[in-house]
Amino acid sequence: MTVFGCAFLVLIGNRYLSESLTLISLLDTFGSENIAANARDFFIYSEYAHFHSLLYWVLLLNFFYLLVPVVIIRWYLKEKPSDFGLNFKVEKGFFKYYFVFMIFMLVLVYWASTTSSFQHKYPFYNIHHSDQLFPRFLIWEIVYCSQFFCLEFFFRGFMVKGLQSKFGVFSILIMTIPYCMIHFGKPMPETIGSVFAGLILGYISYHGKGIVPGFLMHITVALAMDGMALWQKGVIG
């Protein structure tokens, strides 16, 4: 029940509090006019408003995906976050399967990158010329990757490990349902693919000790998606 309750909190928080306009609205509601005015300048009127909004989005995601579950694990469940996958252990022989999986995924990413819906969606911090790659796009990609570590911990660590004792291998299926739902609004092939990715990464976490394998797979695909989108649009290459 603790894991399910935390999942409700995290998913609702990420959905409704991670937008900068929501933050501004809350500041207005609670009478913080000066802070709200500064937030408008930062998130709306600034030359780099979109960049700032994306950074805020990732910050909120990381807060809910990582800090909230860790607090619950440590101070409510009285357990170790490392027992929920928050460690840096990599099983022997992982990289052999990693390279095979990545070759398969990169072929799919290349195919997806040829579609207009994919090119319209990615990268989230869109640029139009190669001279815009540094420094903000590079900073964005680094921050973007941090989100995948926190996401992997929440879904493949906290949910799978937290439900494993009660539901066994079905904890993977339970986790995959909300994981698929957070992809709603993205291109349909990606949303369908998230089901298979969730099951595969969940299986790896279920039989492993940490979330690093899933994190490495996730950021490789994510960086390839952004890179191929920019390549298809002629920004790089």
N, C-alpha and C positions, 0 to 999 in steps of 0.2 A: 504493500500500500504506500510505503514511503517513496519507492521508485516511481510508481504511477503518479502520486501527488506531485512530485518534483517535475515529472515530465509535463504535466499540465501547466505548471508555473513557468517552466522554461520555454515551452512552445508558445504560450500566450504572450509572454514577455517579449520574445524575439519578434513575434508577428506585429505587435502593436506599439512597442516602445523603441524599436530600433530605427525609426525614421526621424530625421532631424526636425521635420515640421511638427511631429508629435511632441518633441521636446519643447519647441517654441510655444506650442499651444498650452502645455502644462505650466510653463513659466508664466504665461499670461494669466492663466486661471488662478494660480496661487499668488498673484500680485507682485511677481519679481520683474517689474517693468524694465529696469536698467539692464538686468541680466538678459531678459528677453530681447531687448534692442541689440545688445552685443551679439547674441546668438543669431539674430537676423542678418547682421552684417557678416558674420562668419559663414553661415550656411546658405544664405540667399544672395546677398549683394556682392560678396567677394568675387574677385576674378577666378578664384579656385574653389568656388562654393561646392561644385560637384565632388571635387576631391575631398573636401572637408566632410561632406555628408557621408561619403563612403567610409572614411576613417571612423566616423562616429558609429556607423552601422556595424563595422567589424568589432569595435570596442564593446558595444552592447551584446553582440553575439558571443564574444569571448567571456564576458561577464556571466551570462546565463548558462552557457555551455560548460564552462569550467569552474568558476568560483562558486556558483550556487550549489552544484553537486558536491564539491569538495567540502564546503561548510557543513552540508548535511551529513556527509560520510564521517567527518571528524568529530563534530560536536553533537550530532543526534544519534547516528548509528554506532558511534564510538569504534569505528574501524579505520583501517589504513587505506588511503587513496590508491596506494600501489596494488592493493588486492583487487581493485576495480580497474586495473589496467593502466594506471597512471605511473608508468615507469618507462625505462628506455631499453628494455630487453628485446632482443631479436633472436628468434629461434634459429638454430643451425640449419643451413640448407635453404633458408628463406630466399636468398637472392637468386638462386637458380630458378625458382618459380616466379619470382618478381620479374625477371627479364622476359620470360615466356608470356606472362600476363600482359606486360607492357607492350610487347610487339603486337599482340592481338588488339589491345585497346587503342594504340596509336593508329592502326589501320582504320578503326571505327571513327576515331576523332577526325582523321583526314577526310573521310567520307562526309561526316557531319559538317565539317568546315566549308564544304562546297555549297551548302544551302544558305539561302538569304536569311532565314530565321536565325540560324546560328551566328552569322556575321552581324546581324542586328543586335543580338544579345551580348556577345562577347567581343572584347573584354568589358567588364563593368565600367572600368575607367577608360573610356574610349579616347584614342588619339588619332590624329589624321596625318601626321608627318613623323618621320623617323627622328627628327631633332627634338621631338617631345618625349622621347624614351627616358631621358635623364633630366632632373632626378626624380620627378614625382611619379612617373610610371613605375620606375624601379622600386621606389618606396612603397607604392601601392601593392606591387606583387609580393613583396616581403610581408607586409601586414596581412594581405589576403591569405598567404600560406599559413600564418599563425591561426587563422580561423579554422583551418582544416584540422589542426592538432586538437583544438578545443572541441570541435564537432565530433571527431573520432572518439575522444574521451567520453563525451556524453552518450552517443549512440552505441558504439562498440564496446566501451568500457563500462560506464555507469549502468546503462540499461541491460546489456547482455550479461555482464557479471552479476549485476544486482538481482536479476530475475532468474539466473541460472539454477539456483538451489531449489526454486519452487516449480519452474516450468521446464527445466532441462533444455534440450536443444530447441524447443519451441520459443525460447527467449529470443532466438534469432529472428523468427518470423514476427513476433510481437514488435521488436525493434524496427523491423523493416517497414512496417505500416506508416508510422509517423515520419520515418526517413524519406519514404516516397512522397509523402504529402508536402514536405518542405520544398519539393521540386515543382510543385504546381505553379504554373505561370512561365515555366521554362519551355523550350521546344519539346514537343511530345516524345520524340525518340530518346531524349535525355531523361525525361521523367520515367519512361518505361525501363530504360537502362539502369536507373537508380534502384529498381527492385532487385535486379540481378547483382548489382554492385553491393547493395545492402546485405544480401544473402551471402555473397562470397566473403566480404570483409567481416561480416558477423561470424561466419564459420571459422575464419582465421583467428579472430579474437577469442571465440569460444574454446578453441583447442590450444590457444597460445597463452602467453602470460602478460602481454602488453599490447599497446595500440600503435606502436611505431610501424609495424609492417603495413597496417591500413593507412597510416598517415603518409608514408612514403609513396604508396600506390596512388593515393588521392591527390597529392600535390603534383606528382608527375603528370597525371591526366589533366589536372587543372591548368598547369603551366603550358602544356601542349595545346590545350584548347585556346588559350589566349594567344599563344604564338602563332598557331595556324590561322586563327581568325585575322590577325594582323597581316599575315603573309597573303592570305586570299584577298584582302582589301588593298594590297600593295604598299602597306606602310613599312614593312621590312622585306628584305630579300630582293 
